[in-house]
Amino acid sequence: MKLEFSNLDVDILQISKEAKKAKSNDPKVINATLGVLLDENGQLLEFEAVKEALDDIDMVVAKNYLPQDGGTLYKNSLYQYLFRSKVDEVLDRYHLGSTWTSGGSGALYMAFKYDKAKTILLPNIRWNEYDQIVEVVHKQIGTYNLLKNGAFDLESLKTEIINNNESILVVINDPCQNPTGYEMSLAEHEALAKMINEQANTKKISLLFDVAYLNYSSEPYFEFLLPILETYNSNVDIYIAFSGSKSFGVYGFRMGALLYLNENEEKVTLFEQKVKMFAGAIYGAPNSMSVQLLNEVIHKASLEDEQEQARNLINNRANKFIGLCFEKKLNFYTYINGFFVTVKTKEPLKLTEALKQYKVYVVPTFEGIRIALSSINLFEVERLVNSLKKVIDE
């Protein structure tokens, strides 16, 4: 399908920089561009569990080089954190390869570069940095429609796969999709697996789950998803891109990882050899603070409770936002969980500019504007929706 809106024309960092500058000059400015979690006072939300873990870090180790993949302890900590009660089941079923990456974006880069797919198949409504990464690794972008009648548009994805003669890497940004906040149901995942398996009989298909926001889902994600992952054919390569930035509120630490699941041990060995070469060429050694932080923080008893409080903080903002949108008859894409919600518009660039006169800064996306519920407080939610209504009615 054709995508007329170009993500390559949208510089989120520049938009956020403009919004920060405006807010520094006028506290009444609403900066809804930031993909970071702020408390109701506009301060970066910090987890006590993370503070305690940072205090426990051995600074002598932190000043040393660590293995390029993060090391065995990092990998084991990662598996324990992601798969929880299912970790033994995962390790029994799959050969599992993984590597530390510079945040979730680094994991995406590694996957896009490593996989032999010539086309990266992305949803039409998406995080714009996907496009930047695909361009850097010199591959083609394919586009499928994300939502139809408020639900995952499986038929669009199937059509794009059928019409593409090249090998394909399908990206599924779930849960808490950026920028809509959509989350696939169990039935949708089951239907996706069935369709991918059917199409993989005639062409090479890989699948990447971008789970950057998994801790803001109401479900323990991999305990929910694992039974579905196990139904994929062995010839479907499965990647998982993880980001610790959102999970622990440490955006500058660049904690990330790329996982590769396969039943073939030789394939996993090759994956680890190749990504080690990439890592050596790109950054040499990982950020040792992020490696040690994950190793320590997974043992902190308060972590899950604090993450639940963070989810509740966003949910309160989302409930108020959605309620006001219904009241004022503003249309938005289906939101379930997560940092962002997207209001529908055929003129995202025009609406983005028009909101600035009301001291509101947002990010334009495909047929919508992205609003970061993570970075605005409850008072700002109401003023933002009122401003939206005025601009749309003008």
PAZA-355431 format. One record per residue (C-alpha): residue in three letters; residue number from 1; z, y, x. Coordinates in steps of 0.001 Angstrom, whole numbers, plus 500000, padded with zeros to 6 digits. Layout:
% residues N
ATOM  rest   nr      pz      py      px
ATOM   ALA  NUM       Z       Y       X
...
This chain:
% residues 394
ATOM  rest   nr      pz      py      px
ATOM   MET    1  500000  500000  500000
ATOM   LYS    2  499314  503565  501130
ATOM   LEU    3  502215  505775  502192
ATOM   GLU    4  501212  509430  501894
ATOM   PHE    5  504598  510776  503002
ATOM   SER    6  504924  510501  506783
ATOM   ASN    7  508349  509738  508251
ATOM   LEU    8  507001  510783  511637
ATOM   ASP    9  506970  514371  510324
ATOM   VAL   10  510696  514268  509502
ATOM   ASP   11  513138  515001  512318
ATOM   ILE   12  516576  514145  510928
ATOM   LEU   13  518367  515284  514077
ATOM   GLN   14  516685  518680  513908
ATOM   ILE   15  517480  519040  510199
ATOM   SER   16  521112  518123  510884
ATOM   LYS   17  521244  520585  513769
ATOM   GLU   18  519998  523353  511474
ATOM   ALA   19  522559  522384  508832
ATOM   LYS   20  525432  522339  511347
ATOM   LYS   21  524473  525783  512604
ATOM   ALA   22  524304  527143  509061
ATOM   LYS   23  527711  525660  508219
ATOM   SER   24  529290  527087  511378
ATOM   ASN   25  528225  530543  510147
ATOM   ASP   26  529174  529907  506518
ATOM   PRO   27  531774  527270  505471
ATOM   LYS   28  530260  527186  501981
ATOM   VAL   29  527163  525416  503308
ATOM   ILE   30  526900  521784  502167
ATOM   ASN   31  525642  519555  504955
ATOM   ALA   32  524494  516360  503227
ATOM   THR   33  522322  515270  506150
ATOM   LEU   34  524867  513456  508315
ATOM   GLY   35  525001  509662  508468
ATOM   VAL   36  528637  509741  509546
ATOM   LEU   37  531756  509234  507441
ATOM   LEU   38  533903  512352  507021
ATOM   ASP   39  537202  512610  505175
ATOM   GLU   40  537830  515062  502310
ATOM   ASN   41  538685  517773  504853
ATOM   GLY   42  535353  517406  506625
ATOM   GLN   43  536804  515660  509664
ATOM   LEU   44  535446  512458  511189
ATOM   LEU   45  537228  509544  509527
ATOM   GLU   46  539114  507576  512147
ATOM   PHE   47  540538  504074  511869
ATOM   GLU   48  544005  503494  513287
ATOM   ALA   49  542898  499975  514221
ATOM   VAL   50  540174  501470  516406
ATOM   LYS   51  542625  503886  518041
ATOM   GLU   52  544951  500991  518846
ATOM   ALA   53  542073  498917  520227
ATOM   LEU   54  540970  501781  522470
ATOM   ASP   55  544517  502034  523827
ATOM   ASP   56  544383  498341  524725
ATOM   ILE   57  541173  498621  526743
ATOM   ASP   58  541469  497885  530445
ATOM   MET   59  540018  501018  532042
ATOM   VAL   60  539374  499236  535318
ATOM   VAL   61  537046  496863  533480
ATOM   ALA   62  535556  499781  531540
ATOM   LYS   63  534455  501414  534795
ATOM   ASN   64  532663  498279  535979
ATOM   TYR   65  529248  496888  535141
ATOM   LEU   66  529274  494224  532443
ATOM   PRO   67  526632  491528  531782
ATOM   GLN   68  523476  492921  530210
ATOM   ASP   69  524010  490948  527004
ATOM   GLY   70  527648  492070  526700
ATOM   GLY   71  529094  488814  527970
ATOM   THR   72  530384  485631  526324
ATOM   LEU   73  533506  487244  524859
ATOM   TYR   74  531446  489992  523216
ATOM   LYS   75  529118  487420  521660
ATOM   ASN   76  531987  485321  520361
ATOM   SER   77  533719  488431  518989
ATOM   LEU   78  530484  489429  517295
ATOM   TYR   79  530015  486024  515647
ATOM   GLN   80  533620  485998  514497
ATOM   TYR   81  533328  489501  513056
ATOM   LEU   82  530019  488927  511238
ATOM   PHE   83  530382  485389  509940
ATOM   ARG   84  534162  485217  509404
ATOM   SER   85  535102  481964  507673
ATOM   LYS   86  531512  480689  508054
ATOM   VAL   87  531317  481086  511831
ATOM   ASP   88  531717  477370  512622
ATOM   GLU   89  529118  476504  510008
ATOM   VAL   90  526626  478940  511576
ATOM   LEU   91  527211  477644  515087
ATOM   ASP   92  526876  474035  513917
ATOM   ARG   93  523583  474668  512129
ATOM   TYR   94  521794  477084  514466
ATOM   HIS   95  521170  477721  518090
ATOM   LEU   96  522227  481350  518188
ATOM   GLY   97  521012  483931  520681
ATOM   SER   98  522328  487473  520897
ATOM   THR   99  522543  490527  523101
ATOM   TRP  100  524401  493844  523190
ATOM   THR  101  522169  496738  522205
ATOM   SER  102  522501  500494  522149
ATOM   GLY  103  523540  500719  518509
ATOM   GLY  104  521584  499411  515558
ATOM   SER  105  518483  501348  516608
ATOM   GLY  106  518537  499538  519960
ATOM   ALA  107  518681  496212  518118
ATOM   LEU  108  515649  497192  516043
ATOM   TYR  109  513746  498206  519162
ATOM   MET  110  514516  494898  520862
ATOM   ALA  111  513417  492890  517817
ATOM   PHE  112  510220  494884  517233
ATOM   LYS  113  509318  494602  520906
ATOM   TYR  114  510211  490925  521336
ATOM   ASP  115  508681  489449  518196
ATOM   LYS  116  504981  488597  518471
ATOM   ALA  117  504182  490110  515083
ATOM   LYS  118  501383  492672  515163
ATOM   THR  119  502536  494313  511927
ATOM   ILE  120  506050  495484  511046
ATOM   LEU  121  506334  495423  507252
ATOM   LEU  122  508708  498161  506040
ATOM   PRO  123  509827  499388  502592
ATOM   ASN  124  508188  502601  501392
ATOM   ILE  125  511586  504289  500984
ATOM   ARG  126  513217  503904  504385
ATOM   TRP  127  515099  505339  507341
ATOM   ASN  128  512512  507413  509159
ATOM   GLU  129  513478  506142  512628
ATOM   TYR  130  511847  502796  511855
ATOM   ASP  131  508495  504545  512192
ATOM   GLN  132  509435  506063  515548
ATOM   ILE  133  510452  502672  516935
ATOM   VAL  134  507306  500912  515703
ATOM   GLU  135  505180  503630  517262
ATOM   VAL  136  506964  503276  520616
ATOM   VAL  137  506319  499496  520757
ATOM   HIS  138  502655  500068  519793
ATOM   LYS  139  502555  497984  516637
ATOM   GLN  140  501206  498562  513150
ATOM   ILE  141  503261  499645  510144
ATOM   GLY  142  502733  497862  506842
ATOM   THR  143  504456  499149  503702
ATOM   TYR  144  505779  497418  500594
ATOM   ASN  145  507247  499014  497491
ATOM   LEU  146  511037  498723  497602
ATOM   LEU  147  512011  499112  493961
ATOM   LYS  148  510348  498496  490616
ATOM   ASN  149  512220  499140  487374
ATOM   GLY  150  515354  499630  489443
ATOM   ALA  151  515220  496239  491187
ATOM   PHE  152  513778  494768  494385
ATOM   ASP  153  509980  494625  494115
ATOM   LEU  154  509303  491115  495416
ATOM   GLU  155  505744  491067  494077
ATOM   SER  156  504801  494102  496144
ATOM   LEU  157  506175  492464  499288
ATOM   LYS  158  504309  489240  498475
ATOM   THR  159  501054  491118  497933
ATOM   GLU  160  501357  492922  501261
ATOM   ILE  161  502027  489646  503079
ATOM   ILE  162  499055  487939  501437
ATOM   ASN  163  496727  490871  502190
ATOM   ASN  164  497750  491065  505849
ATOM   ASN  165  495865  488722  508162
ATOM   GLU  166  498100  489398  511170
ATOM   SER  167  501450  487915  512105
ATOM   ILE  168  504197  489854  510300
ATOM   LEU  169  507797  490905  510841
ATOM   VAL  170  509398  491774  507479
ATOM   VAL  171  512315  494215  507599
ATOM   ILE  172  515007  493904  504932
ATOM   ASN  173  517557  496737  505128
ATOM   ASP  174  520417  495227  503170
ATOM   PRO  175  523179  495727  502105
ATOM   CYS  176  523592  499462  501342
ATOM   GLN  177  519956  500346  501979
ATOM   ASN  178  519268  503594  503820
ATOM   PRO  179  518386  505895  502062
ATOM   THR  180  518838  504590  498483
ATOM   GLY  181  522104  502642  498589
ATOM   TYR  182  520361  499690  496912
ATOM   GLU  183  521791  496220  497453
ATOM   MET  184  519968  492982  496727
ATOM   SER  185  521515  490451  494365
ATOM   LEU  186  521985  486774  495164
ATOM   ALA  187  519088  485939  492833
ATOM   GLU  188  516842  488431  494643
ATOM   HIS  189  517702  486887  498015
ATOM   GLU  190  516981  483422  496659
ATOM   ALA  191  513587  484566  495339
ATOM   LEU  192  512830  486285  498660
ATOM   ALA  193  513558  483104  500623
ATOM   LYS  194  511382  481013  498311
ATOM   MET  195  508463  483437  498612
ATOM   ILE  196  508729  483777  502408
ATOM   ASN  197  508837  479996  502826
ATOM   GLU  198  505689  479594  500702
ATOM   GLN  199  503766  482238  502650
ATOM   ALA  200  505002  480923  506017
ATOM   ASN  201  502987  477764  505411
ATOM   THR  202  499783  479678  506118
ATOM   LYS  203  500785  482500  508501
ATOM   LYS  204  503468  483461  511021
ATOM   ILE  205  506278  485408  509359
ATOM   SER  206  509501  486654  510917
ATOM   LEU  207  512373  488253  509044
ATOM   LEU  208  514788  490915  510233
ATOM   PHE  209  517968  491793  508353
ATOM   ASP  210  519143  495290  509233
ATOM   VAL  211  522846  495135  508310
ATOM   ALA  212  523951  498477  509747
ATOM   TYR  213  526086  499226  506673
ATOM   LEU  214  527387  495739  505902
ATOM   ASN  215  531033  496836  505802
ATOM   TYR  216  530332  499209  502923
ATOM   SER  217  529175  496386  500676
ATOM   SER  218  531598  495084  498078
ATOM   GLU  219  530824  491515  499265
ATOM   PRO  220  531753  489795  502559
ATOM   TYR  221  528059  489892  503316
ATOM   PHE  222  527347  486825  505419
ATOM   GLU  223  529664  484598  503424
ATOM   PHE  224  527483  485690  500503
ATOM   LEU  225  524145  485418  502361
ATOM   LEU  226  524550  482349  504574
ATOM   PRO  227  523689  479735  501910
ATOM   ILE  228  520393  481618  501433
ATOM   LEU  229  519671  481873  505166
ATOM   GLU  230  520007  478105  505390
ATOM   THR  231  517117  477633  502948
ATOM   TYR  232  514550  479369  505180
ATOM   ASN  233  511998  477122  506856
ATOM   SER  234  512568  476524  510558
ATOM   ASN  235  509255  478221  511414
ATOM   VAL  236  510569  481536  510032
ATOM   ASP  237  512234  483443  512883
ATOM   ILE  238  515339  485278  511673
ATOM   TYR  239  516846  488320  513383
ATOM   ILE  240  519991  490278  512520
ATOM   ALA  241  520421  493880  513692
ATOM   PHE  242  524085  494942  513828
ATOM   SER  243  525592  498393  514290
ATOM   GLY  244  529238  499016  515099
ATOM   SER  245  528804  502761  514595
ATOM   LYS  246  529427  502667  510850
ATOM   SER  247  531756  499660  510842
ATOM   PHE  248  534258  501325  513166
ATOM   GLY  249  533354  505035  513030
ATOM   VAL  250  532358  505175  516713
ATOM   TYR  251  528851  506607  516497
ATOM   GLY  252  528711  507839  520087
ATOM   PHE  253  529836  504526  521606
ATOM   ARG  254  526453  502943  520713
ATOM   MET  255  527887  499559  519810
ATOM   GLY  256  525173  497240  518548
ATOM   ALA  257  523721  493765  518812
ATOM   LEU  258  520596  491781  518040
ATOM   LEU  259  521050  488185  516910
ATOM   TYR  260  518369  485509  516731
ATOM   LEU  261  518900  482388  514622
ATOM   ASN  262  516769  479305  515117
ATOM   GLU  263  517158  475536  515065
ATOM   ASN  264  514969  475226  518165
ATOM   GLU  265  517035  475569  521345
ATOM   GLU  266  514003  476367  523530
ATOM   LYS  267  513074  479319  521319
ATOM   VAL  268  516591  480722  521568
ATOM   THR  269  516654  480286  525342
ATOM   LEU  270  513333  482136  525635
ATOM   PHE  271  514668  484931  523405
ATOM   GLU  272  517716  485444  525602
ATOM   GLN  273  515635  485431  528784
ATOM   LYS  274  513196  488007  527431
ATOM   VAL  275  515715  490437  525949
ATOM   LYS  276  517696  490250  529185
ATOM   MET  277  514570  491470  530980
ATOM   PHE  278  514131  494265  528441
ATOM   ALA  279  517766  495294  528828
ATOM   GLY  280  517530  495340  532603
ATOM   ALA  281  514456  497552  532447
ATOM   ILE  282  515797  499948  529805
ATOM   TYR  283  519507  500486  530391
ATOM   GLY  284  520673  497992  533012
ATOM   ALA  285  524182  497362  531743
ATOM   PRO  286  525812  498000  528364
ATOM   ASN  287  528347  500655  527423
ATOM   SER  288  531457  498792  528509
ATOM   MET  289  533729  500776  526180
ATOM   SER  290  531820  499549  523136
ATOM   VAL  291  531876  495965  524400
ATOM   GLN  292  535633  495999  524973
ATOM   LEU  293  536291  497844  521725
ATOM   LEU  294  534718  495068  519647
ATOM   ASN  295  536586  492443  521638
ATOM   GLU  296  539887  494187  520862
ATOM   VAL  297  539439  495608  517373
ATOM   ILE  298  538662  492335  515617
ATOM   HIS  299  542288  491306  516266
ATOM   LYS  300  543822  494376  514583
ATOM   ALA  301  545524  493473  511329
ATOM   SER  302  544945  496854  509662
ATOM   LEU  303  541166  496919  510159
ATOM   GLU  304  540082  495325  506866
ATOM   ASP  305  542465  497460  504808
ATOM   GLU  306  541205  500632  506481
ATOM   GLN  307  537593  499622  505923
ATOM   GLU  308  538373  499042  502252
ATOM   GLN  309  539884  502524  502033
ATOM   ALA  310  536699  503926  503574
ATOM   ARG  311  534614  502099  500949
ATOM   ASN  312  536826  503511  498209
ATOM   LEU  313  536387  507030  499599
ATOM   ILE  314  532602  506768  499337
ATOM   ASN  315  532759  504996  495983
ATOM   ASN  316  534742  507878  494502
ATOM   ARG  317  532083  510337  495650
ATOM   ALA  318  529283  508062  494425
ATOM   ASN  319  530858  507629  490989
ATOM   LYS  320  531222  511377  490570
ATOM   PHE  321  527690  512032  491818
ATOM   ILE  322  526124  509427  489534
ATOM   GLY  323  528133  510591  486531
ATOM   LEU  324  526994  514183  487027
ATOM   CYS  325  523378  513111  487515
ATOM   PHE  326  523432  511236  484217
ATOM   GLU  327  525036  514237  482557
ATOM   LYS  328  522375  516610  483890
ATOM   LYS  329  519510  514120  483480
ATOM   LEU  330  518645  513948  487191
ATOM   ASN  331  516765  510827  488277
ATOM   PHE  332  517795  508792  491311
ATOM   TYR  333  516941  505402  492778
ATOM   THR  334  519264  502510  492007
ATOM   TYR  335  522476  502964  493995
ATOM   ILE  336  524950  500113  494542
ATOM   ASN  337  526895  500915  497733
ATOM   GLY  338  526688  502791  501012
ATOM   PHE  339  526424  506147  502749
ATOM   PHE  340  523346  507493  500968
ATOM   VAL  341  521847  508076  497553
ATOM   THR  342  518294  509307  496925
ATOM   VAL  343  517270  511669  494133
ATOM   LYS  344  513691  511208  492954
ATOM   THR  345  511068  513902  493434
ATOM   LYS  346  507322  513959  493977
ATOM   GLU  347  507765  516976  496268
ATOM   PRO  348  510539  516078  498747
ATOM   LEU  349  509637  518717  501348
ATOM   LYS  350  509453  521486  498769
ATOM   LEU  351  512773  520507  497162
ATOM   THR  352  514464  520243  500565
ATOM   GLU  353  513450  523805  501421
ATOM   ALA  354  514338  525163  497979
ATOM   LEU  355  517894  523802  498195
ATOM   LYS  356  518573  525866  501294
ATOM   GLN  357  518723  529031  499181
ATOM   TYR  358  521783  527440  497543
ATOM   LYS  359  523241  526583  500957
ATOM   VAL  360  522522  522874  500542
ATOM   TYR  361  520917  520776  503296
ATOM   VAL  362  519436  517315  502628
ATOM   VAL  363  516855  515014  504228
ATOM   PRO  364  513396  514514  502663
ATOM   THR  365  512198  510953  502259
ATOM   PHE  366  509407  509135  500408
ATOM   GLU  367  509354  510538  496838
ATOM   GLY  368  512949  511646  497133
ATOM   ILE  369  515653  513536  498965
ATOM   ARG  370  518397  511670  500784
ATOM   ILE  371  521957  512817  500164
ATOM   ALA  372  524701  511642  502502
ATOM   LEU  373  527695  510856  500304
ATOM   SER  374  529437  509939  503538
ATOM   SER  375  529629  513538  504745
ATOM   ILE  376  530391  515599  501615
ATOM   ASN  377  533681  515833  499728
ATOM   LEU  378  534303  515562  495986
ATOM   PHE  379  534242  519329  495484
ATOM   GLU  380  530885  519568  497270
ATOM   VAL  381  529439  516746  495157
ATOM   GLU  382  529700  518854  492019
ATOM   ARG  383  528255  521985  493600
ATOM   LEU  384  525422  519977  495153
ATOM   VAL  385  524426  518427  491805
ATOM   ASN  386  524579  521827  490104
ATOM   SER  387  522306  523256  492802
ATOM   LEU  388  519893  520358  492413
ATOM   LYS  389  519687  520944  488683
ATOM   LYS  390  518937  524647  489180
ATOM   VAL  391  516193  523999  491723
ATOM   ILE  392  514538  521259  489691
ATOM   ASP  393  514600  523404  486525
ATOM   GLU  394  513114  526440  488275
